[in-house]
Amino acid sequence: MNNILHPEQVRAFRRMTPRQKLALNASLWEHAHALKEAFFRARQPAWDDEQIRQAARETIQRAAR
């Protein structure tokens, strides 16, 4: 982790409470889904909302492995 992040980022994360870290994680997860959904909406205009959500979900799940 320290090799990827700036030292100030590491210090900020260490100051965060577990609740703050969970909230940040949830926010990042929501943003990732929103960005992927926007990507698929632009690329696949004929897809319905469920197809968009499913494609975003699958893409993010694959990336998490």
OpenMM code with the backbone's topology and positions (N, CA, C; nanometers):
from openmm import Vec3, app, unit

residues = "MET ASN ASN ILE LEU HIS PRO GLU GLN VAL ARG ALA PHE ARG ARG MET THR PRO ARG GLN LYS LEU ALA LEU ASN ALA SER LEU TRP GLU HIS ALA HIS ALA LEU LYS GLU ALA PHE PHE ARG ALA ARG GLN PRO ALA TRP ASP ASP GLU GLN ILE ARG GLN ALA ALA ARG GLU THR ILE GLN ARG ALA ALA ARG".split()
positions = [
    Vec3(0.0822, -0.1193, 0.0000),
    Vec3(0.0000, 0.0000, 0.0000),
    Vec3(0.0865, 0.1255, 0.0000),
    Vec3(0.1914, 0.1272, 0.0768),
    Vec3(0.2741, 0.2463, 0.0866),
    Vec3(0.3447, 0.2790, -0.0438),
    Vec3(0.3671, 0.1791, -0.1297),
    Vec3(0.4353, 0.2038, -0.2559),
    Vec3(0.3456, 0.2758, -0.3556),
    Vec3(0.2162, 0.2651, -0.3395),
    Vec3(0.1225, 0.3224, -0.4352),
    Vec3(0.0767, 0.4614, -0.3912),
    Vec3(0.0624, 0.4810, -0.2626),
    Vec3(0.0040, 0.6043, -0.2098),
    Vec3(0.1106, 0.7043, -0.1663),
    Vec3(0.0752, 0.8286, -0.1760),
    Vec3(0.1599, 0.9358, -0.1255),
    Vec3(0.1611, 0.9260, 0.0273),
    Vec3(0.2724, 0.9571, 0.0910),
    Vec3(0.2794, 0.9482, 0.2378),
    Vec3(0.1689, 1.0255, 0.3095),
    Vec3(0.1281, 1.1395, 0.2554),
    Vec3(0.0200, 1.2163, 0.3193),
    Vec3(-0.1118, 1.1404, 0.3126),
    Vec3(-0.1346, 1.0679, 0.2034),
    Vec3(-0.2552, 0.9858, 0.1929),
    Vec3(-0.2531, 0.8757, 0.2982),
    Vec3(-0.1385, 0.8137, 0.3161),
    Vec3(-0.1258, 0.7075, 0.4160),
    Vec3(-0.1561, 0.7639, 0.5543),
    Vec3(-0.1011, 0.8807, 0.5856),
    Vec3(-0.1276, 0.9427, 0.7165),
    Vec3(-0.2763, 0.9727, 0.7333),
    Vec3(-0.3391, 1.0223, 0.6289),
    Vec3(-0.4824, 1.0540, 0.6367),
    Vec3(-0.5642, 0.9278, 0.6613),
    Vec3(-0.5327, 0.8196, 0.5916),
    Vec3(-0.6056, 0.6939, 0.6122),
    Vec3(-0.5846, 0.6397, 0.7530),
    Vec3(-0.4667, 0.6556, 0.8055),
    Vec3(-0.4397, 0.6060, 0.9416),
    Vec3(-0.5154, 0.6859, 1.0471),
    Vec3(-0.5449, 0.8128, 1.0163),
    Vec3(-0.6210, 0.8958, 1.1112),
    Vec3(-0.7703, 0.8657, 1.1068),
    Vec3(-0.8158, 0.8010, 1.0021),
    Vec3(-0.9591, 0.7748, 0.9860),
    Vec3(-1.0060, 0.6658, 1.0815),
    Vec3(-1.1275, 0.6813, 1.1275),
    Vec3(-1.1892, 0.5770, 1.2093),
    Vec3(-1.2348, 0.4637, 1.1168),
    Vec3(-1.2584, 0.3453, 1.1731),
    Vec3(-1.3113, 0.2365, 1.0899),
    Vec3(-1.4409, 0.2766, 1.0182),
    Vec3(-1.5273, 0.3499, 1.0855),
    Vec3(-1.6524, 0.3941, 1.0235),
    Vec3(-1.6255, 0.4849, 0.9034),
    Vec3(-1.5295, 0.5752, 0.9170),
    Vec3(-1.4951, 0.6637, 0.8059),
    Vec3(-1.4375, 0.5845, 0.6879),
    Vec3(-1.3562, 0.4850, 0.7190),
    Vec3(-1.2992, 0.4015, 0.6124),
    Vec3(-1.4080, 0.3237, 0.5395),
    Vec3(-1.5037, 0.2718, 0.6127),
    Vec3(-1.6151, 0.2004, 0.5491),
    Vec3(-1.6989, 0.2945, 0.4631),
    Vec3(-1.7222, 0.4147, 0.5129),
    Vec3(-1.8001, 0.5126, 0.4360),
    Vec3(-1.7264, 0.5514, 0.3079),
    Vec3(-1.5962, 0.5694, 0.3170),
    Vec3(-1.5168, 0.6014, 0.1987),
    Vec3(-1.5215, 0.4868, 0.0985),
    Vec3(-1.5078, 0.3649, 0.1481),
    Vec3(-1.5139, 0.2475, 0.0614),
    Vec3(-1.6494, 0.2399, -0.0097),
    Vec3(-1.7566, 0.2609, 0.0632),
    Vec3(-1.8905, 0.2562, 0.0032),
    Vec3(-1.9056, 0.3646, -0.1032),
    Vec3(-1.8540, 0.4825, -0.0751),
    Vec3(-1.8623, 0.5922, -0.1705),
    Vec3(-1.7836, 0.5611, -0.2978),
    Vec3(-1.6640, 0.5069, -0.2812),
    Vec3(-1.5827, 0.4708, -0.3983),
    Vec3(-1.6510, 0.3622, -0.4803),
    Vec3(-1.7121, 0.2656, -0.4116),
    Vec3(-1.7837, 0.1575, -0.4793),
    Vec3(-1.9005, 0.2139, -0.5610),
    Vec3(-1.9749, 0.3054, -0.5011),
    Vec3(-2.0883, 0.3672, -0.5710),
    Vec3(-2.0415, 0.4472, -0.6929),
    Vec3(-1.9318, 0.5196, -0.6771),
    Vec3(-1.8785, 0.5974, -0.7893),
    Vec3(-1.8304, 0.5059, -0.9018),
    Vec3(-1.7664, 0.3959, -0.8661),
    Vec3(-1.7201, 0.3004, -0.9678),
    Vec3(-1.8379, 0.2464, -1.0474),
    Vec3(-1.9445, 0.2107, -0.9775),
    Vec3(-2.0640, 0.1602, -1.0460),
    Vec3(-2.1260, 0.2679, -1.1351),
    Vec3(-2.1349, 0.3884, -1.0853),
    Vec3(-2.1941, 0.4972, -1.1640),
    Vec3(-2.1125, 0.5244, -1.2905),
    Vec3(-1.9801, 0.5224, -1.2776),
    Vec3(-1.8953, 0.5451, -1.3944),
    Vec3(-1.9089, 0.4330, -1.4963),
    Vec3(-1.9103, 0.3092, -1.4495),
    Vec3(-1.9251, 0.1960, -1.5414),
    Vec3(-2.0619, 0.1984, -1.6081),
    Vec3(-2.1648, 0.2319, -1.5331),
    Vec3(-2.2982, 0.2401, -1.5925),
    Vec3(-2.3021, 0.3495, -1.6994),
    Vec3(-2.2399, 0.4628, -1.6726),
    Vec3(-2.2355, 0.5711, -1.7717),
    Vec3(-2.1600, 0.5260, -1.8966),
    Vec3(-2.0524, 0.4522, -1.8764),
    Vec3(-1.9762, 0.3993, -1.9894),
    Vec3(-2.0634, 0.3095, -2.0762),
    Vec3(-2.1337, 0.2149, -2.0128),
    Vec3(-2.2163, 0.1227, -2.0897),
    Vec3(-2.3366, 0.1927, -2.1537),
    Vec3(-2.3921, 0.2929, -2.0869),
    Vec3(-2.5031, 0.3687, -2.1471),
    Vec3(-2.4572, 0.4376, -2.2762),
    Vec3(-2.3362, 0.4905, -2.2741),
    Vec3(-2.2831, 0.5585, -2.3924),
    Vec3(-2.2502, 0.4595, -2.5043),
    Vec3(-2.1985, 0.3437, -2.4656),
    Vec3(-2.1564, 0.2448, -2.5654),
    Vec3(-2.2695, 0.1569, -2.6165),
    Vec3(-2.3704, 0.1362, -2.5342),
    Vec3(-2.4799, 0.0445, -2.5684),
    Vec3(-2.6150, 0.1138, -2.5484),
    Vec3(-2.6484, 0.2110, -2.6304),
    Vec3(-2.7718, 0.2878, -2.6089),
    Vec3(-2.8998, 0.2044, -2.6163),
    Vec3(-2.8951, 0.0882, -2.6780),
    Vec3(-3.0158, 0.0049, -2.6894),
    Vec3(-3.0413, -0.0788, -2.5643),
    Vec3(-2.9420, -0.0883, -2.4751),
    Vec3(-2.9587, -0.1699, -2.3546),
    Vec3(-3.0541, -0.1022, -2.2572),
    Vec3(-3.1310, -0.1856, -2.1842),
    Vec3(-3.2181, -0.1310, -2.0801),
    Vec3(-3.1386, -0.1165, -1.9498),
    Vec3(-3.2029, -0.0583, -1.8486),
    Vec3(-3.1339, -0.0311, -1.7217),
    Vec3(-3.0776, -0.1570, -1.6573),
    Vec3(-3.1509, -0.2663, -1.6628),
    Vec3(-3.1033, -0.3898, -1.6003),
    Vec3(-2.9793, -0.4430, -1.6721),
    Vec3(-2.9774, -0.4359, -1.8027),
    Vec3(-2.8595, -0.4805, -1.8776),
    Vec3(-2.7380, -0.3940, -1.8437),
    Vec3(-2.7608, -0.2656, -1.8301),
    Vec3(-2.6531, -0.1726, -1.7940),
    Vec3(-2.5986, -0.2072, -1.6558),
    Vec3(-2.6888, -0.2230, -1.5580),
    Vec3(-2.6465, -0.2549, -1.4211),
    Vec3(-2.5718, -0.3876, -1.4166),
    Vec3(-2.6223, -0.4874, -1.4873),
    Vec3(-2.5595, -0.6192, -1.4885),
    Vec3(-2.4194, -0.6126, -1.5496),
    Vec3(-2.4055, -0.5432, -1.6593),
    Vec3(-2.2739, -0.5313, -1.7234),
    Vec3(-2.1750, -0.4593, -1.6318),
    Vec3(-2.2205, -0.3536, -1.5667),
    Vec3(-2.1337, -0.2804, -1.4740),
    Vec3(-2.0935, -0.3692, -1.3572),
    Vec3(-2.1904, -0.4407, -1.3016),
    Vec3(-2.1643, -0.5307, -1.1892),
    Vec3(-2.0609, -0.6365, -1.2270),
    Vec3(-2.0806, -0.7005, -1.3413),
    Vec3(-1.9895, -0.8067, -1.3853),
    Vec3(-1.8486, -0.7534, -1.4105),
    Vec3(-1.8403, -0.6371, -1.4705),
    Vec3(-1.7093, -0.5779, -1.4983),
    Vec3(-1.6343, -0.5477, -1.3694),
    Vec3(-1.7033, -0.4899, -1.2732),
    Vec3(-1.6390, -0.4548, -1.1464),
    Vec3(-1.6022, -0.5803, -1.0683),
    Vec3(-1.6869, -0.6817, -1.0703),
    Vec3(-1.6551, -0.8065, -1.0010),
    Vec3(-1.5315, -0.8723, -1.0608),
    Vec3(-1.5210, -0.8722, -1.1931),
    Vec3(-1.4023, -0.9308, -1.2574),
    Vec3(-1.2770, -0.8536, -1.2191),
    Vec3(-1.2870, -0.7230, -1.2130),
    Vec3(-1.1714, -0.6398, -1.1791),
    Vec3(-1.1272, -0.6607, -1.0347),
    Vec3(-1.2195, -0.6996, -0.9478),
    Vec3(-1.1880, -0.7172, -0.8058),
    Vec3(-1.1141, -0.8476, -0.7777),
    Vec3(-1.1118, -0.9368, -0.8736),
    Vec3(-1.0453, -1.0665, -0.8506),
    Vec3(-0.8966, -1.0576, -0.8599),
] * unit.nanometer
topology = app.Topology()
chain = topology.addChain("A")
for resn in residues:
    res = topology.addResidue(resn, chain)
    for name in ("N", "CA", "C"):
        topology.addAtom(name, app.Element.getBySymbol(name[0]), res)
